[in-house]
Structure formats: structure tokens, C-alpha cells
Amino acid sequence: MEQNDRIQLNVRISKDTAAKLDEIVEYYQQGLKLGRIYKGDVLTDIIEKSYEVMNKQKKMQKRF
């Protein structure tokens, strides 16, 4: 993704949620071994995967 294709989101989250995100980032870091993993990359991955699941669920609901 090119730098021009990105936007900055400023959000407020609880300390507990931030701690969970830090733990998830650390988990990604350990699993990928590709160098530095950034919170934005982890959030992007989580959102993309959630979006795929949502679309699959929508398709399943349309069948019924």
C-alpha cells in the first residue's frame, strides 16, 4: 500500500484495550519474525479479517 493511500485515525481507547493491543502486537511480532510490526499493521490485519468474516456471514444470511 502506498503512503498516499493511508489516513490517520485518532481514537480514544481504554487502557485495558490498549494493553490488549500491545499484547496482540507482541504476538504478531513473535509469530512473523519479519522485523518490526506496527500497531497500525496489526489493526489493519484484524480489520481485514473481520471484514471477510462479516461478508461471509452476510452471504450465509442471504441464503436463508
C-alpha positions as CSV (number, residue, x, y, z in Angstrom):
1,M,0.0,0.0,0.0
2,E,1.4,3.4,-0.9
3,Q,1.8,6.1,1.7
4,N,-0.8,8.2,-0.2
5,D,-3.4,5.5,0.3
6,R,-3.3,5.9,4.1
7,I,-5.2,8.0,6.5
8,Q,-4.6,8.7,10.2
9,L,-7.2,7.7,12.7
10,N,-7.1,9.3,16.1
11,V,-9.2,7.3,18.6
12,R,-9.5,7.1,22.3
13,I,-9.5,3.6,23.8
14,S,-9.4,2.3,27.4
15,K,-6.1,1.4,29.0
16,D,-7.3,-2.2,29.1
17,T,-7.9,-2.2,25.3
18,A,-4.5,-0.6,24.7
19,A,-2.8,-3.3,26.8
20,K,-4.6,-6.0,24.8
21,L,-3.5,-4.4,21.5
22,D,0.1,-4.3,22.8
23,E,-0.2,-8.0,23.6
24,I,-1.6,-8.8,20.2
25,V,1.2,-6.8,18.5
26,E,3.8,-8.7,20.6
27,Y,2.1,-12.0,19.5
28,Y,2.3,-10.9,15.8
29,Q,5.9,-10.0,16.3
30,Q,6.8,-13.4,17.7
31,G,4.9,-15.3,15.1
32,L,6.1,-13.4,12.0
33,K,9.8,-12.8,12.6
34,L,9.9,-10.3,9.8
35,G,11.2,-7.4,11.7
36,R,9.3,-4.6,13.4
37,I,5.5,-5.0,13.5
38,Y,3.5,-1.8,14.0
39,K,0.1,-1.3,15.7
40,G,-1.3,0.1,12.5
41,D,-0.4,-3.0,10.6
42,V,-1.9,-5.3,13.2
43,L,-5.1,-3.2,13.3
44,T,-5.3,-3.3,9.5
45,D,-4.9,-7.1,9.6
46,I,-7.6,-7.5,12.3
47,I,-10.0,-5.2,10.4
48,E,-9.4,-7.0,7.1
49,K,-10.0,-10.4,8.6
50,S,-13.1,-9.2,10.5
51,Y,-14.4,-7.7,7.3
52,E,-14.0,-11.1,5.5
53,V,-15.9,-12.9,8.3
54,M,-18.6,-10.3,8.2
55,N,-19.1,-10.7,4.4
56,K,-19.2,-14.5,4.8
57,Q,-21.9,-14.1,7.4
58,K,-23.9,-11.7,5.3
59,K,-23.8,-14.2,2.4
60,M,-24.9,-17.0,4.7
61,Q,-27.8,-14.9,5.9
62,K,-29.0,-14.2,2.4
63,R,-29.2,-17.9,1.7
64,F,-31.8,-18.3,4.4
